[in-house]
Amino acid sequence: MSKPARPFIGVVIAVIAASMLSACGPQPTPVPTIPPVVPTTPANDDLARVRAAGKLRVGTSGDYPPFAFYSPSNYQLDGLDIALMREIGRRLGVQVEFSDFAFEGILDAMRLGQVDAAVAALSVTDARRQVADFTNFYYISQDGIIALSDSPVVAVRSVEDIAGRRVGAQRGSVYETWLRQRLVDTGLMSPNELLLYARLDDAVRDLNNRRIDLLVADLAPMQSIVNTSRGQYKLVGQRLNVQQLAVATRKGSTLLGALDQALMQMQADGTLNRLIAQYLGVPPEQITPIPTATPGPPSIIIVTEPAPACIDGMAFVADLTYDDQNMANPPILQPGQPFRKGWRVRNSGSCTWTTAYTFSFDGGNSPLAQMGGQTQVIAQPVVPGQTVDFYVDLVAPTVPGIYQGFWRMRNDRGVGFGTRVYVGIRVPQPVIPTQTPLPGVSFSANPTQISPGQPVVFTWNAQGARAAYFYPQGQLWSQYPVPTTGQQTAYPQATTVYELRVVKFDGSIEIRQIVIQVNQQPGAPVIQEFTTIPQNQVTLGQPVALRWNVQGQVNRVRLLRNNAVILDNAPVVGTMQDYPQVAGQNTFTLEAYGAGVTRASRVLNVISSGLPGPTIIAFVVTPESIPVGACVTIRWEVSGNATSIRITRNGQPIVASSGPSGALQDCLAERGFYGYRLEALGPAGQPAVRERAVTVYR
């Protein structure tokens, strides 16, 4: 991790191990410093100080793409807000130094003097004007929501009206974040009901094909689609999420006028629209015009709300172990290697950190970036100005790659504050020693060095063996039986060790290994998730749920079953159901195309029962959205050989045993998301399942 003197202030993860808290927990280091004083009067001449220092200190929150995020290519901050402030700094003739803060505490960090300005997709509100001044707007977004003309949705007047529908949005847009925060995170919408697309055209196509019910994007393109569709679409909602974004400064700061002047120049010469088009994907002609204003002294706003008794703050001081040098040279750790990370931080606020304060994981560049760290509490109070050393016991992931994990402080109310810190490590490719060939067992692969997604053909022959299993290292081998002589094609997206496990008739076991070296292509899409539910086996005729998440620059996504395309131009984040048509081994493949191609495959064993199982003719739960206290009607019909039929709500049985058909009412008294599930079992245990969802709103 970089030191504070560098142009870009890096941060490092700080996880407090429970064993250390109880036995040798982090010990505050007494320092003869005076607790920081919270500014209560207008700021001094910030502009003169910035020009004298040749440096503009900017606070941001690097977890909000496309405005601010860490680039997957160099692990540095990027995004519209970052590019905007770098351009402003260039026009002011100063360097820009970024610090990454918890979003909730970014304005407090500015008030504490840790930064000169703040930019984090900040919408200007009356409450925020009480504690900060704001520049002219640099971006105004307002939503439009469209549906097919024959859709039962007539009008969307609130975000709650969207709940219970399958909704499409562009990946990385402000609308993805809005829908996640307002619907998914609150339980009003299942994550499976939010489908994300790399291109707006793909989302419109899925709306046509009724794979989604509503499409949310900027108002201008939505109006254009409706106006040119000859009645195919209708605009059902608009302006539910208007955001007017601006840069924040301290109250009374002389920096405000200079920032406004730079923004006006960027607006006049087209630079601002170019950056918006580059990072938000909005064509210049569809960008909402920004009102022009003449920069002048900030207006004086009288604070009517009581000032807080103190302000929380935290600043990074130093790495104590495993310095990643601002991700330029992350330490190398072997797969599964335990290590202890240490760092020093300072209470830069005016509040004492009590034992009710916590330190928690705040995301990373991979689901594995947490490395086993858990939320921890502060062992003993840390007063303002005091430093504290933390150490943590972590374990490097077993999958090769570069990992960057972020953590942040939270106060006794659960509100995040202070500098976000991170740990960065690199896990190298495994090295497998050369193995002596075993008599009677041959195992080969062609080729052994590939680009992501290229096919590798594995061939084996285990003479005189009782059984054989072929699988990627780390998977449950018993789920991958193969003939003792055979061939199989794989599409590894990262360097992978494949194993052939041979069981002989005398009970002895031999394991052969081959490493497939995957040379990553710069700019190729990254498949973060591809799963099948169930994961290993399904009965012929039953559905398989597919879920995927593709990141990076993506032009096209395809899904295939046994090399036949089942969905082309798919969303980059989405779900679907598929019904395998043949018994035996079925291979599902996800292909993502960008600067390169990336593939991931999942193998599912489809079994055919000698006895026919049940078939669900109908399972209906209506309406899909109701107010608190209202009731839904549930109707079902099952044919075939069903030995057991039951219905559950959120996993709890509401019909423990039923006949082949029926109806009932279910009244719901609590707001939230409810999942109904009809389960029918056949004489051989063959399941038939249908699921429905209902949203209850106030």
N, C-alpha and C positions, 0 to 999 in steps of 0.2 A: 504494500500500500504506500502511496506517495506521502511525502512529508508536507506540512503546510506551506513550505516555501515554494513549492512547484506551482506553475501556472494553473494547473487543475488540481483542486484539493480532492484527493481520493479518500475513501473511508473503508473501514474494515469491520468485519463481523465481530460481534461481541456477545457470545453466548455464555451464560453463567452456569456451570455444571452444578447439579444439585449436591453432589458429594463434596464439592469444594465449598459450597455455601454453608454446609453443616459442619465441616471439619476445618477447612482452611479457606473460608470464603473470601471474597474480594475485600481487601482492607483499604479504607480511605487513607490517602497520604496527606498528612497535615502540611499545609503550605501557608506561608505568611502573606496571604492575599486578602485584599478587601473585597467583600461581597459586591458584585456588580450592581450598579445603580440603574434602575429602569428609567429611561428618558421620559420626563414628564413635560418638557418644554419643546418648542419647535427645534428641529435639527439645525446644526450649524451649517456652514457653507459646504455642503457635501460635494458640489460640483468642483469647487476649488481644490478640495482635498483629493478627489478622484484624479483630477488632472495633474496635481503635484506628484501623486503616487504613480501615475501612469497605469492605474489598474482600477477596473470597475468590478466590485465584488457582487455577485448575483446569486441569490438563493433560488433553488428550484426543487421539484420533487420528481425524481427520475423513474417513476412507476406509472406514467400516464401517457402511453403512446396514443396518437402520433405526435403529441406536443413535447414530451420529454421521456426518453427511454435510453437504455444502454444498448449500443449497437452490438449485434451478435458477431460482428467481424473483428472489432478491436476493443470491445468491452468499455468504451467511453461514451459519455453522454452525447445524444443526438436528438433531433426532433425539431419541430417548428419553433418552439420557444428558444431552443439552444441556438439555432441558426439566426433567429431574429436578433438575439442579444449580441451575438458575435458580429453581425453586420452593424448594429448600433455602435458597438465598441470601435469598429473600424472607422466609422464616420466621426466618432469623437476623438480618435487618435489614441486610444488606450487599449490595453489588454483586458480581456474578460476572464475572471476567475469564478468558476462555478462551485457551489457547495450544494450537496444533496440533502434535503431535510424531509422529515415527515410532513406531509401536506398540512395537517392540522396545525402545526407549529411554525409554519414558514413566516407568517407575519410577525409572530412573537420574536423569531430569530432576527428579523429586521429591526424591530423595536429595541432589541438588546444590543444592536450595533454589530452583529456578526456579519451582516451583508448590507450593501448600499441600496439594493433593489431586489424585488422578488418577481419571478415570472413562472407560473405553474398552471396555465390555463385558468387563471383567476377571473371569475365572473365578478363584475362590479356590482356590489350590493350596498344598501344603506348601512348594514351592520359593519361591513368591511371599511366603508368610508369613515367610520368613527375612529379607526385606528391607523389608517393609511391614506395617502393621496394616490391618485391613479392618473395615468397618462390618457391620451385619446385612445379609443378602441383600436386594436390592430386586427381583430377578427370578430365578425358577428355571425353566429350560426342560428338558424331556425329550421325546425323540422317540417317535413311533409310525410304523410302516411297514405299509401294507396292500397287498394284492393281491387279484385276483379269486379266488373260491373254487376255481376249476378251474385256477389257475396252477400250473405245475410248481415254483414257489418254495415250499418248505415252511417254512424258517426262515432268517432273516438274523441271524447271530450276531456278525458283524463288518462294518465298513464295506466291507471287500474283497468281501464276498458280494454287494454291490450292483453291483459293476463288471460291465460287459458287458450291463447291462439298460438299457432306456429308463426314466428316472426323472423323476417330476414333483415340483415343489415350488413354494411361493409365492414370487414375485419379491420380493426385499428381505428375506426371512426369514433367521433364523440358520441354517436348514437349507440354503438356497442357498449361503451362505458355507461351511458345513461340507462340503457335497458338492463344491464347487469346489476347496477346499483339499486335501481328502483324496483325491479321485478324479481330477478334471479336471487340476489342476496337477501331479499326480504321474504323469500318463500312463496311469492305470488306466481312465479313462473318456474317450471322445471328447466334445468339447463339444457335438456334435450329439445326444448321448444324454441331456442334461440339459435338460428342458423346464420353463419357468417360467410361472406363471399369476398373473394379477391377483386372481382369486377361487378359493377352494378348490372351489367348485361346478364350475367349468370343468375343474379337474384331475380331479375325480371322474368327470365325464362322459367325459373322454378315457380314463380307466382303464376305464370301461364299454366304450368303443369300441375298446379294445385298442391305442390309440395310444401308451400307456405301459404298462410292466410293473409298476411300483411307484410308490406315492405316499408321500412323507415329509412329515410335519407334526407339530404338537404332539400328544402322546399323547392328551389328553382328547378332541379332536374325532375323532381316528382311532378311538378306542374307541366313541364315540357312533355313528359311521357303521357300524361292524361290528355293534353291538348292535341297530341298527334296520333292518338290511338284509335280514333274513330269509334269511340264509345266502348272500347274494350276494358278500360280501367276507370276508376273513380277515386277522387281525393276524399278520404274519409276523416282526416284529421290534420291539423297544422298548428305550429307555434306553441306546442306544449313544452318545448325545451329551448327557449330562446336564451342564448348566452352571448354576453358582450364582454369580450376579453381585453384586458389592459395590463400594463406593467405597474407594479406598486412601488411606491417610495415611502420614506418616513414622512410623517406630517410636517408640512412646512419646508420640505427639502428643496434646496435650490437646484437639485439634479433634475427635477420634473420638467422644467422648460427645455433643457437640452435633449432629454429623451423625446419629448413631443416634437421638437424640431427635426430630429433624425427620423422619426416615424413619418412625418409629413413628407420629407424628402423621398423616403422609400415608397410611399404611396404614390407620389407624383411621377417617379421615374419607373414604376412598374416592378420594382424589386419585391415589394410586399406581396403582390399577387403571384409573382413567380415562386416565392417560398411557400405560399399557401397551396398553389397547384402541386408543387413538388412533394410536400409532406402530407397534405390532406387529400390529394387526388381530385380536387375540385377545379374544373376548367375555369379559366379567368372570366369567361362570360357568365358563369353561374355564381360567382362570388358576390355575396351581398355587399352593396356599396357601403363604404364607411363614411359617416358624416365628417366633413372637414371642419376644423376649428383652428383658430389662431392661438398658438401657445401663449400663455400668460401666467401670472402668478397664481398659485393654487388658491382656491376659495377656502375661506376659514369656516370650518364646521365645528360647532360647539358639541362637545361630547356630553350626551345626556345619560348614557348608561354608566353605572358606577365602575371605576377602574378596578381591575383585579388586585387582590392583596399582594400578589407576586406573580412572576412570569417564569414558566419552566424553560430551561435551555440545557443543551448538552453539546459539547464540542470534542472532536477527536484531537488527541494529543500526539500519540506515538504508537507504532507497532512494537510489541515486545518479543514476538516470535513470528516466524513465517510471513515476512514482509513480501508482498506480491509486486512491489515496485509499480504501483498504479496499474496493475494487470499487464505491464510490459514483460514481466518475467515471473509468472506465478510459480511458487515452489512445486516441485515434482514429488508426488506421493504415489506409492504403489497401490493397486486395487485392494481395498479392504484394510489399508494401513491406518491404525489409530494415530492421532496426533493431537497435540495440545496447542491451542491458539491463545495468544496473550496480547493484550492491548491496554492502553491507558487513555482514559477519557476524563473530561473535566465538567463539573456542574457550572455551566456558563450563565445560568439564570439567576433569579432571586428567590426561588422556592427551594426549600430543603427536600431532597429525595428521601422519602420515608420508606419503611419496609412494605408499604402498600404499592410502591412503584414496581413496575415489571419491565423486563427486557424480552422481546418476542421476535420470532422470525417474521420477515416482511417480504418474502418472495425471493426469487432468484432466476437465473437464466435456464434452470432445469428443475423438474420436480424432485431431483435428487440433491439439489443444492443445500438443503437444510442439514444434511449429513448427520442426522440423529439429534440435533439440538432441540431442546424443549424450552418453553417459556419459563423464566426464572424470576424470582423476586430479589430485591436489593437486601443484602444481609444486614446492613445497619445504616443509619441515616448518613447522608452525604450533604454537607452544607454548601451554600453557594461559594464558588471559587475553589473548592476542594477537588483534588483529583482522586481517582480510584483505579486500581489495576484489576482487571478481570482475566481469568483464564478459563478455557473450556476444553473438555475432552470430546473430540469429534472423530469420525471414521470416514476415510475417503471412499467415495462410491466405487463399486466394482466395474462399472462401465467406463471405458476410456473416454476422455474428453476434458475440456476446460470448464471449471465450475466457479460461479460467482454467486454468493448468497448474501442477502441483505437482512439487517436486523435494526430495530429501533426501540427507543424508550417509550413507555407509556406511564402516565401519571395515575394517581389514585382514582381517577374517574374513567380510566381506560383511554384517554386521549393521547395520541402520539405527539411527540415533540423532539426537537433536536436533530443533529446531523444523523442521517442514516449511515450505518457503517457496514462494511462487507468483508468477507474472506474470499480469497481467490487461490485456487490450486489447479494443478494439471495432473491428470491421471494418464500415464502412458499406455501404449498398446501392450498387451501381454506378450511375453517371450516364452515360447514353448520349446523345451530342449528337443534335439533330434532324437527320435525314437527308433529302436532297432525293430525292423519288420518281424512280425510274428508269423511262424509257419501256419499256413491254412487260413490266414486272415489278410485280405487286401482292402485298402481304403485309399481312395484318391479323389482329387478335386481338380477341375479345370475351368477357368484359370484360378490362380490363388492370389493375384493382385488385380483389383478392379476399381472402377469408379462407382459411387453409390448407385444402387439399383440395377447394376448389370447382373446378368444371370451367371450362376456358378453351378456346374453339373457335378454332383457327387456320385461316385460309383463304388460299390463294395461287394465283396464276396467272402463270406464266412463259412468255409467248408466244415461240415460236421458239427455245426452249432445248433443248439436247441432254440435259441431266440436271438433277435437283434433289435437294437433301438438306435435311432439316428436323431440327434437333437442339438440345438445350440447350447453351449455350456451355460449352466445356471438354471436351465429349465428342468422340470420334473421329468426325468427320463422315462418313467413308466407310462407317460401319456403319449409317447412317440414310437410305438412299435412299428417295425418294418420287416419285410421278408429278409431272410438271411443272405439272399443275393438280390441286389436291386440297384436302382438309380433314382435320384431325386434332384430337382432344381430349386435353388434358393436365391433370394435377392437381398443380400445383407446391405443395410444402409450405413453400417459402421463396422470397423474391424471386429470380427467375431471368431471365436473358437468353436468349431463343430466337433462333436464327439460321436463315435460309433461304439456302442456298448454291446459286446458279444457274450452271450451266456452259453457255455458248453454243457454237454450232457453230464459231465462229471461234477457240475455245479460251479466250476471255476468261471471267473469273469475276466475278460480282457477289454480294455478301453483304448481306442485309438483316437488321436486328435489331429486336426488340421486347422491352421490359422488362415483365414481369408483376410488379406490386407486390403482395406478399403481406403483409397486415396480421395479425400474430400475435395469436392469441386467448389471453388469460391463462388458464392452467390446461389448455390443450389438450395432448394427448399429443404426445410427440416421437418420431419414427421415427429411431432412431440407425442402423439398418442394414436394408436390404432388398436382397437380391441373388438373382440366378438363376445357376445353374451348369448348363450353360455360359451365358456372358453375352450372346452375340449370336445364335448360330445353333445349331439342333439338327435332326436328321433325324426326320421323322414316325414316331411309334411309339417313340421313345426317351424316357427320363425326363428331367425337368427338376427339379433340386433347388432348393428355395426356402428361404431362411434370413432370419430377421427378428429385430429387437430393438426393442421399444417401451418408452420410459421415461415417467415422469410418472404422473398419475392416470388410470388406464385402466379403463373399464367394459366394453369389448367390442372384440374384434379380429376382422376378417374378411379372407379372401383370396378374390380373384375372378380368373377368367380370361375375358377378353373380356366383362366385365360380368356374368358368371354366377358365383354363389358356389360355391367349391369347398371352403371350410372356414369354418364359422361358430363364434363363441365360441372362437377359437384361443388358444393360450398367448401371453403377451406376449413371450416369448423362445422360439423354436422353429424346427423344420425340418420339411419334408415333401417328398415326391416327387409330381410330377404328370405326366400324359401328355397333351400337346396332341392334340386330336382332328382338327384341320384344318390343312392347309398354309397358308402365308402368314404375315402379321404377326399374332402373338398378344400381347395385352397382359395382363400380370399386375399386379394392383392390391392393395395392402395398405391397409386402412382401420382406423384406430384411433379409438375414440369415448371421450370423457371430457367435460370442460366444453365442448369443441368437437370437431370432427372433423378428423383429419389423414389425408391420403392420399399414397401414393407409388406410382408405376407403373414397370414395366420392360417393354420391348418386346423380343420374341424372334422371330427369323425362323425359321419351321419349313419345311424343304424336303422335297420328296417325290422320292425317287430313282426313275428308270424301272425299275431292276432291284431286285427284292426283296432286302432284306438279311437277315442272320442273326437268329434269335430264340433267346434263352436260355430253355430249358425249365426247367432247374434249376441252382442253384449253392448247395451246402450245405457249411458248415464246422461240424463238431461235435466235441466240445462247445464252447460259447461261452466257458467259463471253465475253466482247467486249472492245476494246480500246475507249478512249474518242473520241467523234465525230462520232462513228459508229452507226448503227441502228440495232434494233431487229425486227423480224417479229412475229406478234401476230395473231393466228388463233383460232377460237372458233366455237363450234356447240352445241346447246341446243335443247333438244326435250321435249315433254310434254306441259303442260299448264304453259307457262311463260307469266306473264303480264308485267314484267319489266326485262330488261337485261342491265347491265352497267359494265364498266371496269374502274378500278382505278389504278393509279400508286402512291405509297407511300401515299395513302389516298385521292389523288386528281383525280377527274374524267377525263379520256381521251376519253371515249365513254359514253355519258350520257344516250343514248337510242339506242338500236340496235335490229336488226332482229335476228332470231334464229341462224344464222351463218354469218361468215364474216372473213375478214383479213385486217390487216393494218400494216404499219411500224411506229416505234417510234424511233427517233434518240435522243441520250443522250449526252449532252455536258459536264457533270460534273462527276468527279470520285466519286465512292461510291457504295452503295448497294441499289438496287431498288426492291421493292416488287409489283408485279402485282396481281390484284384480280378481278376475274369474279364473279359477283353476279347476280343470277336469282331468281325472286320472283314468287310464284304461286298465284292462285286466293284467297287462304286463308292466304296469307302472308308467305307460306312455302319457306324458303330460300334454294338455292343450291349454294355452294361456292367452287371455286377452286383458289389456289394461286400458283404463280410461282415467282422465284427470278432471278435477273440478276446482275452480278457484272461488273462495269465499271472501268477499270484500265488505268493508263497512259502509 
